[in-house]
Amino acid sequence: MIAIGSDHGGFELKEAVKKHLETRDLEYKDFGTYSPASCDYPVYGRAVAKAVASGDCDRGIIICGTGIGISITANKVKGIRAALCSDCFSAQATREHNDANILALGARVLGEGLALKIVDTFLDTPFSGDERHKRRISMIEE
């Protein structure tokens, strides 16, 4: 199960990501927002992060205008490694090296086509499991 959430700045892209997940037969839970009306990104970033940290959802996708504020919020939750990605290489590397469990996107930074490719890369790339990466992740968790 994928947790997904956005503020008003990411609402339209969130809706596109949801449709894309449906075409891939991937289950998701939408934590809001549910309209393009102005709202506060920490509410939705925190909700997605808590769902992933608790194990209710396996991974998360969070979206705001830049992806910055919502990723900062998510990373405040223990056990979350949210990565803001604007290209496929970063999405692949953060999964392989950091075992990132939440992808953050900037809706005002990315076009929809690239954003969906980044989503696919993030979801399809496994953690490498290399000892050096495990060691570094444990250092983050300290």
ZAGU-118989 format. One record per residue: x, y, z of N, C-alpha, C in turn; residue number from 0; chain. Coordinates in nm, 3 decimals. Example, Ala and Ser with C-alpha at 12.3 -4.5 7.8 and 13.67 -1.06 7.14 Angstrom:
2
SITE n.px n.py n.pz ca.px ca.py ca.pz c.px c.py c.pz num cadena
SITE 1.319 -0.569 0.780 1.230 -0.450 0.780 1.320 -0.330 0.780 0 A
SITE 1.285 -0.225 0.708 1.367 -0.106 0.714 1.290 0.003 0.787 1 A
end
This chain:
142
SITE n.px n.py n.pz ca.px ca.py ca.pz c.px c.py c.pz num cadena
SITE 0.085 -0.118 0.000 0.000 0.000 0.000 0.089 0.123 0.000 0 A
SITE 0.056 0.216 -0.086 0.132 0.341 -0.098 0.049 0.453 -0.037 1 A
SITE 0.108 0.527 0.055 0.043 0.645 0.111 0.075 0.762 0.019 2 A
SITE -0.025 0.846 -0.007 -0.002 0.962 -0.093 -0.072 1.084 -0.033 3 A
SITE -0.004 1.196 -0.043 -0.062 1.318 0.010 0.002 1.441 -0.053 4 A
SITE -0.073 1.551 -0.050 -0.021 1.676 -0.107 -0.093 1.793 -0.042 5 A
SITE -0.034 1.909 -0.061 -0.106 2.032 -0.030 -0.172 2.081 -0.158 6 A
SITE -0.227 2.203 -0.155 -0.295 2.258 -0.273 -0.202 2.272 -0.393 7 A
SITE -0.075 2.304 -0.368 0.019 2.320 -0.478 0.050 2.191 -0.551 8 A
SITE 0.031 2.079 -0.484 0.058 1.949 -0.543 -0.067 1.871 -0.578 9 A
SITE -0.183 1.931 -0.555 -0.309 1.858 -0.573 -0.325 1.798 -0.713 10 A
SITE -0.305 1.878 -0.816 -0.326 1.826 -0.953 -0.229 1.714 -0.986 11 A
SITE -0.103 1.728 -0.946 -0.006 1.622 -0.972 -0.040 1.498 -0.891 12 A
SITE -0.087 1.516 -0.769 -0.127 1.400 -0.687 -0.237 1.322 -0.757 13 A
SITE -0.334 1.392 -0.813 -0.442 1.324 -0.884 -0.389 1.247 -1.005 14 A
SITE -0.291 1.303 -1.075 -0.230 1.234 -1.189 -0.152 1.111 -1.143 15 A
SITE -0.081 1.124 -1.030 -0.006 1.009 -0.976 -0.103 0.899 -0.936 16 A
SITE -0.214 0.933 -0.875 -0.313 0.833 -0.836 -0.364 0.756 -0.958 17 A
SITE -0.397 0.827 -1.065 -0.443 0.761 -1.188 -0.334 0.668 -1.242 18 A
SITE -0.210 0.715 -1.235 -0.097 0.635 -1.282 -0.082 0.508 -1.198 19 A
SITE -0.094 0.521 -1.068 -0.085 0.404 -0.980 -0.196 0.304 -1.012 20 A
SITE -0.313 0.355 -1.042 -0.425 0.268 -1.079 -0.396 0.190 -1.206 21 A
SITE -0.332 0.254 -1.306 -0.298 0.183 -1.429 -0.197 0.073 -1.404 22 A
SITE -0.120 0.087 -1.296 -0.022 -0.016 -1.258 -0.078 -0.116 -1.158 23 A
SITE -0.207 -0.104 -1.129 -0.273 -0.190 -1.031 -0.206 -0.186 -0.895 24 A
SITE -0.161 -0.068 -0.854 -0.099 -0.049 -0.724 -0.198 0.018 -0.630 25 A
SITE -0.213 -0.038 -0.512 -0.306 0.017 -0.414 -0.244 0.138 -0.345 26 A
SITE -0.328 0.236 -0.316 -0.281 0.354 -0.246 -0.389 0.401 -0.150 27 A
SITE -0.347 0.482 -0.054 -0.440 0.549 0.037 -0.410 0.698 0.027 28 A
SITE -0.512 0.775 -0.004 -0.499 0.919 -0.022 -0.524 0.989 0.111 29 A
SITE -0.423 1.058 0.161 -0.432 1.130 0.288 -0.467 1.277 0.269 30 A
SITE -0.506 1.316 0.148 -0.545 1.455 0.122 -0.428 1.536 0.071 31 A
SITE -0.454 1.653 0.041 -0.577 1.729 0.042 -0.667 1.680 -0.070 32 A
SITE -0.794 1.717 -0.060 -0.891 1.666 -0.155 -0.946 1.773 -0.248 33 A
SITE -0.880 1.889 -0.250 -0.921 1.997 -0.341 -0.802 2.091 -0.358 34 A
SITE -0.808 2.179 -0.457 -0.699 2.275 -0.477 -0.709 2.399 -0.386 35 A
SITE -0.798 2.397 -0.288 -0.810 2.510 -0.195 -0.685 2.519 -0.107 36 A
SITE -0.644 2.640 -0.077 -0.523 2.662 0.003 -0.529 2.586 0.135 37 A
SITE -0.417 2.523 0.169 -0.408 2.444 0.291 -0.262 2.439 0.336 38 A
SITE -0.237 2.368 0.445 -0.104 2.365 0.505 -0.035 2.231 0.479 39 A
SITE 0.078 2.233 0.409 0.149 2.110 0.372 0.191 2.023 0.489 40 A
SITE 0.223 2.078 0.609 0.264 1.988 0.717 0.158 1.885 0.756 41 A
SITE 0.032 1.921 0.743 -0.075 1.828 0.778 -0.065 1.701 0.695 42 A
SITE -0.041 1.715 0.567 -0.043 1.601 0.475 0.091 1.528 0.473 43 A
SITE 0.199 1.602 0.484 0.330 1.537 0.493 0.341 1.451 0.617 44 A
SITE 0.291 1.501 0.729 0.295 1.427 0.856 0.203 1.304 0.849 45 A
SITE 0.086 1.318 0.791 -0.008 1.205 0.782 0.051 1.090 0.701 46 A
SITE 0.112 1.122 0.589 0.174 1.018 0.506 0.292 0.956 0.581 47 A
SITE 0.374 1.038 0.643 0.492 0.987 0.715 0.451 0.895 0.829 48 A
SITE 0.348 0.931 0.902 0.303 0.845 1.013 0.249 0.713 0.962 49 A
SITE 0.181 0.713 0.849 0.129 0.589 0.792 0.242 0.497 0.749 50 A
SITE 0.349 0.553 0.694 0.464 0.473 0.652 0.543 0.426 0.775 51 A
SITE 0.567 0.515 0.869 0.645 0.481 0.989 0.576 0.372 1.072 52 A
SITE 0.444 0.374 1.075 0.369 0.275 1.154 0.361 0.140 1.085 53 A
SITE 0.391 0.136 0.955 0.380 0.012 0.880 0.245 -0.007 0.814 54 A
SITE 0.153 0.087 0.835 0.022 0.078 0.768 0.038 0.085 0.617 55 A
SITE 0.137 0.160 0.571 0.169 0.171 0.428 0.316 0.139 0.410 56 A
SITE 0.350 0.079 0.296 0.488 0.038 0.268 0.577 0.155 0.231 57 A
SITE 0.526 0.241 0.146 0.599 0.359 0.099 0.503 0.475 0.085 58 A
SITE 0.560 0.594 0.063 0.477 0.711 0.048 0.523 0.801 -0.065 59 A
SITE 0.431 0.883 -0.112 0.459 0.986 -0.211 0.393 1.114 -0.159 60 A
SITE 0.473 1.219 -0.147 0.423 1.347 -0.097 0.458 1.456 -0.198 61 A
SITE 0.367 1.551 -0.213 0.383 1.653 -0.317 0.338 1.789 -0.264 62 A
SITE 0.421 1.888 -0.285 0.381 2.027 -0.263 0.438 2.107 -0.381 63 A
SITE 0.435 2.237 -0.374 0.481 2.318 -0.486 0.626 2.289 -0.524 64 A
SITE 0.714 2.289 -0.425 0.856 2.261 -0.451 0.898 2.122 -0.404 65 A
SITE 0.822 2.063 -0.314 0.859 1.936 -0.253 0.944 1.955 -0.129 66 A
SITE 0.990 2.076 -0.106 1.084 2.102 0.004 1.013 2.099 0.140 67 A
SITE 0.912 2.182 0.156 0.845 2.191 0.286 0.785 2.059 0.330 68 A
SITE 0.720 1.990 0.238 0.654 1.865 0.273 0.756 1.756 0.306 69 A
SITE 0.873 1.759 0.241 0.976 1.659 0.272 1.041 1.688 0.407 70 A
SITE 1.061 1.815 0.439 1.115 1.852 0.570 1.020 1.800 0.679 71 A
SITE 0.891 1.821 0.659 0.792 1.775 0.756 0.798 1.624 0.773 72 A
SITE 0.797 1.551 0.664 0.798 1.404 0.671 0.922 1.353 0.742 73 A
SITE 1.035 1.415 0.717 1.160 1.368 0.778 1.168 1.394 0.927 74 A
SITE 1.074 1.467 0.984 1.068 1.488 1.129 1.012 1.364 1.201 75 A
SITE 0.947 1.274 1.126 0.888 1.154 1.184 0.993 1.044 1.190 76 A
SITE 1.010 0.986 1.309 1.111 0.882 1.330 1.090 0.766 1.234 77 A
SITE 1.199 0.724 1.172 1.194 0.611 1.079 1.168 0.648 0.935 78 A
SITE 1.148 0.775 0.909 1.120 0.819 0.772 1.247 0.870 0.706 79 A
SITE 1.263 0.828 0.582 1.371 0.876 0.497 1.304 0.924 0.368 80 A
SITE 1.260 1.049 0.372 1.193 1.109 0.256 1.297 1.177 0.168 81 A
SITE 1.290 1.151 0.039 1.386 1.206 -0.056 1.313 1.289 -0.160 82 A
SITE 1.355 1.413 -0.174 1.303 1.501 -0.278 1.380 1.472 -0.406 83 A
SITE 1.309 1.428 -0.508 1.374 1.390 -0.634 1.316 1.468 -0.751 84 A
SITE 1.404 1.515 -0.836 1.364 1.587 -0.957 1.415 1.519 -1.083 85 A
SITE 1.472 1.400 -1.067 1.522 1.323 -1.181 1.521 1.175 -1.146 86 A
SITE 1.526 1.092 -1.247 1.519 0.946 -1.226 1.644 0.890 -1.160 87 A
SITE 1.761 0.946 -1.190 1.883 0.897 -1.127 1.876 0.912 -0.976 88 A
SITE 1.830 1.027 -0.928 1.820 1.049 -0.784 1.718 0.953 -0.722 89 A
SITE 1.608 0.929 -0.790 1.507 0.836 -0.739 1.563 0.695 -0.728 90 A
SITE 1.641 0.655 -0.827 1.703 0.523 -0.824 1.808 0.515 -0.713 91 A
SITE 1.893 0.614 -0.705 2.002 0.613 -0.607 1.949 0.618 -0.464 92 A
SITE 1.845 0.695 -0.440 1.794 0.705 -0.303 1.729 0.575 -0.257 93 A
SITE 1.674 0.499 -0.349 1.621 0.367 -0.313 1.736 0.269 -0.291 94 A
SITE 1.832 0.264 -0.385 1.943 0.169 -0.375 2.032 0.196 -0.255 95 A
SITE 2.062 0.322 -0.228 2.161 0.358 -0.127 2.101 0.396 0.007 96 A
SITE 1.987 0.467 0.006 1.930 0.521 0.130 1.808 0.445 0.177 97 A
SITE 1.759 0.351 0.096 1.634 0.281 0.127 1.525 0.381 0.163 98 A
SITE 1.519 0.490 0.086 1.418 0.594 0.111 1.279 0.530 0.106 99 A
SITE 1.195 0.570 0.201 1.061 0.513 0.205 0.951 0.611 0.166 100 A
SITE 0.989 0.735 0.140 0.894 0.834 0.089 0.961 0.915 -0.021 101 A
SITE 0.889 0.931 -0.131 0.932 1.014 -0.242 0.860 1.148 -0.232 102 A
SITE 0.936 1.256 -0.236 0.879 1.390 -0.240 0.898 1.449 -0.379 103 A
SITE 0.794 1.515 -0.428 0.797 1.577 -0.560 0.753 1.722 -0.551 104 A
SITE 0.808 1.805 -0.638 0.769 1.944 -0.649 0.683 1.964 -0.772 105 A
SITE 0.555 1.987 -0.752 0.462 2.000 -0.864 0.488 2.122 -0.950 106 A
SITE 0.549 2.226 -0.891 0.578 2.348 -0.967 0.717 2.343 -1.028 107 A
SITE 0.786 2.231 -1.007 0.922 2.213 -1.057 0.924 2.113 -1.172 108 A
SITE 0.838 2.012 -1.164 0.838 1.901 -1.259 0.715 1.904 -1.350 109 A
SITE 0.733 1.859 -1.471 0.619 1.831 -1.557 0.562 1.695 -1.520 110 A
SITE 0.438 1.673 -1.555 0.372 1.548 -1.518 0.442 1.424 -1.573 111 A
SITE 0.485 1.429 -1.697 0.549 1.312 -1.758 0.674 1.269 -1.683 112 A
SITE 0.760 1.365 -1.653 0.882 1.333 -1.578 0.847 1.287 -1.437 113 A
SITE 0.751 1.351 -1.374 0.712 1.312 -1.238 0.668 1.165 -1.234 114 A
SITE 0.592 1.122 -1.333 0.545 0.983 -1.335 0.661 0.887 -1.359 115 A
SITE 0.759 0.925 -1.438 0.878 0.841 -1.457 0.957 0.830 -1.327 116 A
SITE 0.965 0.939 -1.253 1.035 0.939 -1.123 0.960 0.847 -1.026 117 A
SITE 0.828 0.855 -1.025 0.747 0.767 -0.940 0.777 0.622 -0.973 118 A
SITE 0.775 0.586 -1.102 0.802 0.448 -1.143 0.941 0.404 -1.100 119 A
SITE 1.039 0.489 -1.120 1.176 0.455 -1.082 1.185 0.431 -0.932 120 A
SITE 1.125 0.519 -0.854 1.127 0.505 -0.708 1.059 0.375 -0.664 121 A
SITE 0.944 0.346 -0.721 0.869 0.228 -0.679 0.930 0.097 -0.728 122 A
SITE 0.999 0.102 -0.840 1.052 -0.021 -0.901 1.195 -0.054 -0.861 123 A
SITE 1.262 0.036 -0.791 1.402 0.016 -0.755 1.411 -0.041 -0.613 124 A
SITE 1.473 -0.156 -0.597 1.489 -0.212 -0.462 1.611 -0.153 -0.391 125 A
SITE 1.610 -0.163 -0.261 1.727 -0.129 -0.181 1.836 -0.231 -0.212 126 A
SITE 1.960 -0.185 -0.227 2.069 -0.276 -0.263 2.102 -0.375 -0.153 127 A
SITE 2.083 -0.334 -0.028 2.117 -0.422 0.083 2.265 -0.429 0.114 128 A
SITE 2.347 -0.351 0.042 2.491 -0.352 0.067 2.519 -0.311 0.210 129 A
SITE 2.617 -0.374 0.269 2.652 -0.349 0.408 2.686 -0.202 0.434 130 A
SITE 2.758 -0.140 0.342 2.795 0.000 0.363 2.672 0.091 0.368 131 A
SITE 2.571 0.058 0.289 2.449 0.138 0.290 2.369 0.112 0.417 132 A
SITE 2.365 -0.012 0.460 2.297 -0.044 0.587 2.364 0.031 0.702 133 A
SITE 2.497 0.035 0.702 2.570 0.104 0.807 2.535 0.253 0.808 134 A
SITE 2.533 0.312 0.691 2.503 0.454 0.681 2.360 0.487 0.722 135 A
SITE 2.267 0.401 0.685 2.128 0.421 0.724 2.116 0.412 0.877 136 A
SITE 2.186 0.317 0.938 2.179 0.306 1.085 2.237 0.431 1.150 137 A
SITE 2.335 0.493 1.086 2.391 0.618 1.139 2.288 0.731 1.132 138 A
SITE 2.206 0.732 1.029 2.098 0.831 1.017 1.997 0.812 1.129 139 A
SITE 1.967 0.687 1.158 1.862 0.654 1.256 1.904 0.687 1.400 140 A
SITE 2.034 0.703 1.425 2.082 0.727 1.562 2.029 0.855 1.621 141 A
end
